[in-house]
Amino acid sequence: MSRILFTCAYDGTPWHGWQSQAGGETVQDVLEGAFCAILRGPLRIAASGRTDAGVHAVAQCFHADIPEGCRMSPENWRAALNAHLPASIRIMQAREVPADFHARFDARGKVYEYLICTAPVLSPFLAGRAWHRPLGVDAGALRRALTVYEGEHDFRRFAARRGNEPEHPPADFYLRTIYGTEIAAEQGGDLLRLRFHGNGFMYRMVRMLVGTAHQVAIGKLTIEQLGSMLTDLQKPKTRHCAPPEGLYLQRVIYD
Amino acid sequence: MSRILFTCAYDGTPWHGWQSQAGGETVQDVLEGAFCAILRGPLRIAASGRTDAGVHAVAQCFHADIPEGCRMSPENWRAALNAHLPASIRIMQAREVPADFHARFDARGKVYEYLICTAPVLSPFLAGRAWHRPLGVDAGALRRALTVYEGEHDFRRFAARRGNEPEHPPADFYLRTIYGTEIAAEQGGDLLRLRFHGNGFMYRMVRMLVGTAHQVAIGKLTIEQLGSMLTDLQKPKTRHCAPPEGLYLQRVIYD
C-alpha cells in the first residue's frame, strides 16, 4: 500500500459540495468514481475538510491509499485521474506521503479567498465565481473590518450549526486563530479579493466573516459592533452569510 | 426613433456564435429575444461583426433603433435588458448615438486577445476560456512571430473561406493593417495573453494568426517561413487554426 497526497482544483458551480452523499454529484463522489474506474474497485479518499455546494477550490488536498497491486507513480496517477475527470475537477499535483500522514489531521492551517465584484454589472466571466455587490461597498471599511478578525478569538457567532455540534461544547471548542487577512483591489478596483489565513475554519465561518464585514463596508454595522461579536458570546450568531460562489479554498498548509 | 449603441460581454461557451440562425441559441438571438420581451415586438440589432461558436467577448458592440413610443434612458435599457438575459450575456454599457452611426461601418479597428495556458494541467477556471498547450511553447519565439504580423499585409493565407468570398476579389480585398501586437505572461508565466490591434480581421483570421504563430513557438516553423506566408500569396492557406475557446473580442474602436 502507498499513500498519495493529491492537490485538486474544482469549479464548484456544477457540484453539490465536496462531501459524498446519496445521489452523488459531489466532488468526492466524482473523484472516487475516477479511482474506481482505474482500479476496477472502490476506494475511499480523505480530504482536508469539506466545502459547500457552489464553493470553489484552487488547492483542496486529499489522500488515498493505493493497493499494492496497483502502483503507479504520482505523476501517472495525476494523468490517469484527469483522463477520467470532467474539466471542472482537475488533479493539479500528486506526491507520495508516509502511511501515517493524514490530509485532515495534519493540516496546520488553511487559506481561503473570497471575491466581491463591485462593478455596476457582473461580467459573464465572474458569474458563479464572485459575489456581486454593486452598491456602496467601502473597501477601506472592509479592510478595517477584516483586521478585527485577526488573532485568536472565540468565533462561535461566526459558525453555522451542524449536526455534530455538541450540546455542551468544551471552552475552547470555537477558538480559532486568524494569522492574517488581506484585501487586494483588482480590475480597476471593481474586484475585491479578500484573503484569510488561519489555523482552521468552522462550518460556513469564512462566509459569515465576509457577510458580516460587508455590513461594516456598507455602513450598516460599526467596527465596534463587529468587535463586540467576538466578545459578547451569549448573543445570537450573525445573520449575514455571504453566498458560496465567491469562496475559494486557496491552500491547505502542512508542515 | 433613437439609436442606442450597446456594449455587451459574453461567455461564448454555451452559444452557437453571434450570428442569428434558425434554431436560435446564438448571442444575437438571445439579445433580440430580450428586446422583444421588453418591446412586445420584434427588433433587429446590428453588431460590429460576428464571432464564432465558443468565442468570447469582453466588449462586443451593437446598435439598435428604439421605436418612438418606447423611449427609455440608455441606463434603463441596460438594466431592463440584463433583467431578461442569462448571466453569460451582459449589457455593460449603453449610450445614444446619431441616427447615421453604424456599429459595423463606423468601427475603425478592433482589439482581440487570445489566451494560451502552458501549465501542465488546465485549471478548471480556464476550462473553455483558454487554449491548453502544455508542451514546448517558447514565449520568446511566440513574441517574435507576432511581430511578423505587424503592419499592412495581404492576409489571404490567414482567412478562412466563407460563402460570401468573391471568386475574383479586388486586389486590396485581403489587405489589413495590424497596428500592434503584445504578449504578456500571467499566473507565473503559465498563462500567455496575446493581443492584436488592427483595422479589421477576416473570418477566423485571429485564430489562424495564433495557430500559425504557435507553430513557430514549438519549433515547427521558422520566422522566415512565417514571413513568407505574407508574401507568397499563391500558396494554400495555413492549416493551423487555434480553437475558439481562447479568443476574446476585447474592444471595438470608434472615432
Chai-1 contact restraints between the chains, C-beta under 6 A:
chainA,res_idxA,chainB,res_idxB,connection_type,confidence,min_distance_angstrom,max_distance_angstrom,comment,restraint_id
A,A9,B,S123,contact,1.0,0.0,6.0,A-B,restraint_1
A,A9,B,P124,contact,1.0,0.0,6.0,A-B,restraint_2
A,Y10,B,P124,contact,1.0,0.0,6.0,A-B,restraint_3
A,D11,B,P124,contact,1.0,0.0,6.0,A-B,restraint_4
A,A87,B,A127,contact,1.0,0.0,6.0,A-B,restraint_5
A,S88,B,P124,contact,1.0,0.0,6.0,A-B,restraint_6
A,R90,B,V121,contact,1.0,0.0,6.0,A-B,restraint_7
A,R90,B,P124,contact,1.0,0.0,6.0,A-B,restraint_8
A,M92,B,V121,contact,1.0,0.0,6.0,A-B,restraint_9
A,V121,B,R90,contact,1.0,0.0,6.0,A-B,restraint_10
A,V121,B,M92,contact,1.0,0.0,6.0,A-B,restraint_11
A,S123,B,A9,contact,1.0,0.0,6.0,A-B,restraint_12
A,P124,B,A9,contact,1.0,0.0,6.0,A-B,restraint_13
A,P124,B,Y10,contact,1.0,0.0,6.0,A-B,restraint_14
A,P124,B,D11,contact,1.0,0.0,6.0,A-B,restraint_15
A,P124,B,S88,contact,1.0,0.0,6.0,A-B,restraint_16
A,P124,B,R90,contact,1.0,0.0,6.0,A-B,restraint_17
A,A127,B,A87,contact,1.0,0.0,6.0,A-B,restraint_18
